[in-house]
Amino acid sequence: MYIFSANGTARVDRDDIRKGDRKPFIVYIDYVDRFGAEQLCKVYLMRAGFTDIEIENHKFVGESLRKDPRVVEADKAMQAAIKGGYMIQMFDE
């Protein structure tokens, strides 16, 4: 699993986000290959309505942590990524 910090620009207005707003994200991708995980991160953010995706940082989560029930229980986003393959969290700046 990889955890990415990324930024994306809104394509259209929605809720409290205006077209052109740049928003920060944390994206969990349950995939073992870094290149593939980066591409999935970009695709999922594009599907969520964002363009100009820039990945700022990444962290690999090894299998031992991913399978540790205490770690998974403490991280709800990781739980969702394990169940669904990915999880996106947007942050307000």
Contact map, one row per residue, 1 for C-alpha under 8 A:
111000000000000000000000000111110000000000000000000000000001111001000000000000000000000000000
111100000000000000000000000111110100100000000000000000000111100000000000000000000000000000000
111110000000000000000000011110000000000000000000000000000111100000000000000000000000000000000
011111000000000000000000111100000000010010000000000000111110000000000000000000000000000000000
001111100000000000000001111000000000000000000000000000111100000000000000000000000000000000000
000111110000000000000001111000000000000000000000000011111000000000000000000000000000000000000
000011111000000000000111100000000000000000000000000111110000000000000000000000000000000000000
000001111100000000000111100000000000000000001000011111000000000000000000000000000000000000000
000000111110000000111110000000000000000000000000011110000000000000000000000000000000000000000
000000011111100011111110000000000000000000000000111000000000000000000000000000000000000000000
000000001111100000110000000000000000000000000000111000000000000000000000000000000000000000000
000000000111110001110000000000000000000000000000100000000000000000000000000000000000000000000
000000000111111111100000000000000000000000000000000000000000000000000000000000000000000000000
000000000001111111100000000000000000000000000000000000000000000000000000000000000000000000000
000000000000111110000000000000000000000000000000000000000000000000000000000000000000000000000
000000000000111111000000000000000000000000000000000000000000000000000000000000000000000000000
000000000100111111101000000000000000000000000000000000000000000000000000000000000000000000000
000000000101110111111000000000000000000000000000000000000000000000000000000000000000000000000
000000001111110011111000000000000000000000000000000000000000000000000000000000000000000000000
000000001111000001111100000000000000000000000000000000000000000000000000000000000000000000000
000000001100000011111110000000000000000000000000000000000000000000000000000000000000000000000
000000111100000000011111000000000000000000000000000000000000000000000000000000000000000000000
000000111100000000001111100000000000000000000000000000000000000000000000000000000000000001111
000011110000000000000111110000000000000000000000000000000000000000000000000000000000000001111
000111110000000000000011111000000000000000000000000000000000000000000000000000000000000111100
001111000000000000000001111100000000000000000000000000000000000000000000000000000000000111100
001111000000000000000000111110000000000010000000000000000000000000000000000000000000011110000
111100000000000000000000011111000000000010000000000000000000000000000000000011001000011100000
111000000000000000000000001111100000100110000000000000000000000000000000000000001000111000000
110000000000000000000000000111110000100000000000000000000000000000000000000000001100110000000
110000000000000000000000000011111101100000000000000000000000000000000000000000000000100000000
110000000000000000000000000001111100100000000000000000000000000000000000000000000000000000000
000000000000000000000000000000111111100000000000000000000000000000000000000000000000000000000
010000000000000000000000000000111111110000000000000000000000000000000000000000000000000000000
000000000000000000000000000000001111111000000000000000000000000000000000000000000000000000000
000000000000000000000000000000101111111100000000000000000000000000000000000000000000000000000
010000000000000000000000000011111111111110000000000000000000000000000000000000000000000000000
000100000000000000000000000000000111111111000000000000100000000000000000000000000000000000000
000000000000000000000000000000000011111111100000000000000000000000000000000000000000000000000
000000000000000000000000000010000001111111110000000000000000000000000000000000000000000000000
000100000000000000000000001110000000111111111000000000000000000000000000000000000000000000000
000000000000000000000000000000000000011111111100000010000000000000000000000000000000000000000
000000000000000000000000000000000000001111111110000000000000000000000000000000000000000000000
000000000000000000000000000000000000000111111111000000000000000000000000000000000000000000000
000000010000000000000000000000000000000011111111111010000000000000000000000000000000000100000
000000000000000000000000000000000000000001111111111010000000000000000000000000000000000000000
000000000000000000000000000000000000000000111111110000000000000000000000000000000000000000000
000000000000000000000000000000000000000000011111110000000000000000000000000000000000000000000
000000000111000000000000000000000000000000001111111000000000000000000000000000000000000000000
000000011110000000000000000000000000000000001111111110000000000000000000000000000000000000000
000000011110000000000000000000000000000000001100111110000000000000000000000000000000000000000
000000111000000000000000000000000000000000000000011111000000000000000000000000000000000000000
000001111000000000000000000000000000000001001100011111100000000000000000000000000000000000000
000001110000000000000000000000000000000000000000000111110000000000000000000000000000000000000
000111100000000000000000000000000000010000000000000011111100000000000000000000000000000000000
000111100000000000000000000000000000000000000000000001111100000000000000000000000000000000000
000111000000000000000000000000000000000000000000000000111110000000000000000000000000000000000
011110000000000000000000000000000000000000000000000000111111000000000000000000000000000000000
011100000000000000000000000000000000000000000000000000001111100000000000000000000000000000000
111000000000000000000000000000000000000000000000000000000111110000000000000000000000000000000
111000000000000000000000000000000000000000000000000000000011111011000000000000000000000000000
100000000000000000000000000000000000000000000000000000000001111111000000000000000000000000000
100000000000000000000000000000000000000000000000000000000000111111100000000000000000000000000
000000000000000000000000000000000000000000000000000000000000011111110000000000000000000000000
000000000000000000000000000000000000000000000000000000000000111111110011000000000000000000000
100000000000000000000000000000000000000000000000000000000000111111111011000000000000000000000
000000000000000000000000000000000000000000000000000000000000001111111001000000000000000000000
000000000000000000000000000000000000000000000000000000000000000111111111000000000000000000000
000000000000000000000000000000000000000000000000000000000000000001111111100000000000000000000
000000000000000000000000000000000000000000000000000000000000000000011111110000000000000000000
000000000000000000000000000000000000000000000000000000000000000011011111111000000000000000000
000000000000000000000000000000000000000000000000000000000000000011111111111101100000000000000
000000000000000000000000000000000000000000000000000000000000000000001111111100100000000000000
000000000000000000000000000000000000000000000000000000000000000000000111111100000000000000000
000000000000000000000000000000000000000000000000000000000000000000000011111111100000000000000
000000000000000000000000000000000000000000000000000000000000000000000001111111110000000000000
000000000000000000000000000100000000000000000000000000000000000000000000001111111000001000000
000000000000000000000000000100000000000000000000000000000000000000000001001111111100001000000
000000000000000000000000000000000000000000000000000000000000000000000001101111111110000000000
000000000000000000000000000000000000000000000000000000000000000000000000000111111111111000000
000000000000000000000000000111000000000000000000000000000000000000000000000011111111111000000
000000000000000000000000000001000000000000000000000000000000000000000000000001111111110000000
000000000000000000000000000000000000000000000000000000000000000000000000000000111111100000000
000000000000000000000000000000000000000000000000000000000000000000000000000000011111111000000
000000000000000000000000000011100000000000000000000000000000000000000000000000011111111000000
000000000000000000000000001111000000000000000000000000000000000000000000000000011101111100000
000000000000000000000000001110000000000000000000000000000000000000000000000011011001111110000
000000000000000000000000111100000000000000001000000000000000000000000000000000000000011111000
000000000000000000000000111000000000000000000000000000000000000000000000000000000000001111100
000000000000000000000011110000000000000000000000000000000000000000000000000000000000000111110
000000000000000000000011110000000000000000000000000000000000000000000000000000000000000011111
000000000000000000000011000000000000000000000000000000000000000000000000000000000000000001111
000000000000000000000011000000000000000000000000000000000000000000000000000000000000000000111
